[in-house]
């Protein structure tokens, strides 16, 4: 069982980047997926999430209108599309998979670093 985040890198302000959260060993369709980010010395903060039913997405005010979360059921992957990136979006991004019904499971992917700089 593994959850892997990838796609980070260096991007200029105003640019775009797409992060991937891929699962192996379990089906992401049964999980709500959250994206979080963390800067050294600060607490991890929620960026957004998508419900297990795909009927709802939620975003932090700081990224609303710029970030979009979506699923690719065939690839068992969830994406975080980021556009209009700002230097303050620089952080290590993590994905989390949470199964909302019994049996409850929760998995974290390793972080992927996003650096927004000119």
N, C-alpha and C positions, 0 to 999 in steps of 0.2 A: 504494500500500500504506500503510495507516494503522491505528493502534490508538489508540483514544480512550477515556480514562477520564472519567467524569462522575458527578454526583450528590452531590458534597460540599456542605457547608453548615454552618450553626450549629445545634446540637441541645443540649438540656438533658441533664444527667446522668440516666442511666436510660432515655433515649430510644432511638429506632431510626432507622436510615438505610440506604438501599440504594444501593450504588455499582454503576455499570455499566461494562463494558469491551467496547466494540464495535469490530469489525474491518471494514475495507473493503479489497477487493482481494485477500483471501486467506481461506481457510476455517479458522475456529478449531477445527473438529472434529479437525484433524490436529495440534493443538498442546496441550501442557500449559500451563496458565495459572497464573501465580503473582501473588499480591497482596503488595505491600510497602508500608512506610510509612517516613517520614523526618521527623525533627524537626530544625530548624536546629542545626548544631553537633554532630549525632550521626550515626552511620552508619545507612545504610538497613537496615531489618530485615525479615525475612520474616514475613508474617502467616499465609499459608496458600496452598495450591495444590490444583489438581484435575488429575488425569492426563488425557492425551489420550483415553483409553478411557472416561473417566468412572467407572472402577471404584474409584478411590481418591481420597480427599481427605485433606489433612494440615493441621493448624493449630498455630500456636505456642501454647505453654502459656498465655500471657497472654490469649489470645482464645478458647481452647477452651470450647465450651459456649455462647458468646455470638455467634460469627460463623459464617456458613454460606456456602459457595461453591457455586454452581449454574450450569448452562448453559441457554441457550435456543437450541437448534440452529436454529430457524426464523429467529431474529433475528440469528444469528451474534454472540451476545453472552454474556458471562459476568458473573455478578452476585456481589457481596459483600454479603450481608445482615448488618447489624450491629445487635445489640440489647444492652440493658443497658450502654449506652455510659458510659464513665468519662472524667474529665478527662485521664487519662493516655493515652487513645486519640487525643487531639488530635495531628494530623500531616497531612502531605501524603501521600496514598495513590497508589500507582502500580500499574499492571498490566503484566505481562510475558507474552509469548507465546513459547514455545520448542518448536520442532519436534524431537522426539527421534530422528528417523531421517533418513538422508541423502536429499536435501540438507538440511543443517542451516540453519535460519533462527532468528533471535531478534529480537523487536521489543519496544520499550518504548512505553507510552502516556505522554502528558503527565500530570502529577500533578493530583489534585483535592484541595482542602483540606477537611479535616474538623475542626471546632472543637467541642469538648464543654465547655460552660460554662453556668452559670446566670446 
